[in-house]
């Protein structure tokens, strides 16, 4: 996943979070966790979430 694709996905997710009218603190917390997860995926060469298993996350 390229940096641009990653950013686009994060922006889409954040737009969805705002659309469901969550509290600002909840939005900020989810953005932070999503950013950390995307960074982890990039650091581990994970381009397709279908390649990810529960064992990878544990």
N, C-alpha and C positions, 0 to 999 in steps of 0.2 A: 504494500500500500504506500503510495507516495504521500508526501507531506500535505500536498493540496487535497488529495482524497480524504486524508485523515481529518483535515480541518473542515472540509465540507460535511463530512459525516457528523462531526462534533456540532457544527452549526445547526444541522437538521435536527439532531437530538435535542439540542437546547431550545430550538424553536418549538418543538413538540412539548417539551416540559412547560414552557411558558403558556402554551395554548390550553393546557389542562388546569391552569390556574393554581399552581402550587405556590407555597409560601416562598419568599425570596431566599430565606436560609436553606430551604430544601433544594431549590434550584442551584444555589451556589455549591452546596455539598455534592450534588449529583454531577455538576460540571467538573468539580475537582476530581472526584473518583473516576469519571469517564476519561479525563485527561491523563490520569495516572495509568489507567488500563490501556489506552491507546499507546502511550509511551512504552509500556511493557510489551505490547504486541510488536511494536516497531523494533525494540531492542532484541526481541527473540525471533525476528524474521517471520512473523506470522502475518500473512497477507489475506488469508481466507479463514473466517471464523468457523467454517465447517471442518477445518483441520484441528480445531481445539477440542479437547475432551475435558471432562471433569478431573481426570487425573493430572492434566496439565495445570489446572488451577489449584489443586490441593497442595 
